[in-house]
Amino acid sequence: MGTAELVDLRSDTVTKPSPGMRQAMAEAEVGDDVYGEDPTVNALEERVAGLFGHEAGLFVPSGTMGNQIGLRLVCEPGQEVLCDSEAHIVTYEMGAAAVLFGISTRTVVSDGGRLDAAQLVDQVRPHGNWHLTATAAVAVENTHNRGGGLVQPLNQLQALWDWSRQAGVNVHLDGARIWNASVATGVDLATYGGLADTASVCLSKGLGAPVGSVLVASAERIAAARLWRKRLGGGMRQAGVLAAAGRYALDTQLDRLAEDHEHAQLLAKRLGVDPATVQTNIVRLDDVPAPVVAEAAKAQGVLVSQVSDRRLRLVTNLGVDRAGVERAADVLAELLDR
Ligand SMILES: Cc1ncc(COP(=O)(O)O)c(C=O)c1O
């Protein structure tokens, strides 16, 4: 089966730039961004910071770098960041906070990734006690990847934020898919941005850019972030060709996330998954013989992600149209006898 016929639902990171995006990249005005002279990067940073109501932004190569620099801005070596045990920052980022920055992470087991502000607050350890590792920050993931794309409840985000202001604890948002949360709920990006000290948002997931994330925060923090990015080897030169893809994605591919969400609903209904558990573009299939089904689906041109021996994950994305989603549903329904 040729790749043109593949229906790839492994992730929303597998999308390829469209002809329009490639043209925008080719036409981008560029300069040396390490000198701060790339007009396209500067415009993108300013635009994304504005969308989230923050003073400044920094274009970074990946969500991982955005998260890790973000954590370093809100936490000193020897202090800890608190997050849920399924968070991307402690599951898929290779222990970076510890390896790179001497930041300790402590996790709480949540209800499927759902934020429970009181549960986290309960675990926070104070500053200035010589027995205890101080909790400098709490990290929140919205939408939650391993939580099946769940949107964090706004009242919990607000409660955490309100508490954090009087407690002197920072909040970092891993907003790799915050766009999906906003499109799904109608809560605007500035509202989410206003409930975090630092936020990393990805252009290379559902938005479909090939590379890039933006870290937003105060101007002072972003000035420090620029140094961390350089130290980590993330200072890029004529990066405007990449930023142009991000700008194009924001112009043309943000609103269409609703289509991915509809496609996820369609898959859920066809595959016997409770549609209420599917809030955005991720569908989890639990209690299935994951390796066998993934292999058999692949043989029929449908690619899915195997999260564990008993769990598969499907992520709708701009590379899979309605016909592709229906074909995947047919193939998987037959394999799963649903
Ligand atoms: C929730 C979340 N945060 C961060 C990242 C990291 O992004 P990147 O792969 O660009 O490093 C991902 C990647 O899938 C993610 O799902």
Ligand as a Chemical Component Dictionary entry (heavy atoms), coordinates in Angstrom:
data_LIG
# 
_chem_comp.id                   LIG 
_chem_comp.type                 NON-POLYMER 
_chem_comp.pdbx_formal_charge   0 
_chem_comp.three_letter_code    LIG 
# 
loop_
_chem_comp_atom.comp_id 
_chem_comp_atom.atom_id 
_chem_comp_atom.alt_atom_id 
_chem_comp_atom.type_symbol 
_chem_comp_atom.charge 
_chem_comp_atom.model_Cartn_x 
_chem_comp_atom.model_Cartn_y 
_chem_comp_atom.model_Cartn_z 
_chem_comp_atom.pdbx_ordinal 
LIG C1 C1 C 0 1.398 17.755 25.993 1  
LIG C2 C2 C 0 2.698 17.856 25.281 2  
LIG N1 N1 N 0 3.642 18.694 25.723 3  
LIG C3 C3 C 0 4.818 18.831 25.116 4  
LIG C4 C4 C 0 5.126 18.113 23.985 5  
LIG C5 C5 C 0 6.498 18.248 23.400 6  
LIG O1 O1 O 0 6.549 18.750 22.132 7  
LIG P1 P1 P 0 7.809 18.455 21.181 8  
LIG O2 O2 O 0 7.577 17.089 20.616 9  
LIG O3 O3 O 0 7.716 19.541 20.159 10 
LIG O4 O4 O 0 9.033 18.531 21.999 11 
LIG C6 C6 C 0 4.184 17.218 23.464 12 
LIG C7 C7 C 0 4.501 16.431 22.272 13 
LIG O5 O5 O 0 3.733 15.638 21.780 14 
LIG C8 C8 C 0 2.939 17.077 24.140 15 
LIG O6 O6 O 0 2.011 16.219 23.712 16 
# 
loop_
_chem_comp_bond.comp_id 
_chem_comp_bond.atom_id_1 
_chem_comp_bond.atom_id_2 
_chem_comp_bond.value_order 
_chem_comp_bond.pdbx_ordinal 
LIG C1 C2 SING 1  
LIG C2 N1 SING 2  
LIG C2 C8 DOUB 3  
LIG N1 C3 DOUB 4  
LIG C3 C4 SING 5  
LIG C4 C5 SING 6  
LIG C4 C6 DOUB 7  
LIG C5 O1 SING 8  
LIG O1 P1 SING 9  
LIG P1 O2 DOUB 10 
LIG P1 O3 SING 11 
LIG P1 O4 SING 12 
LIG C6 C7 SING 13 
LIG C6 C8 SING 14 
LIG C7 O5 DOUB 15 
LIG C8 O6 SING 16 
# 
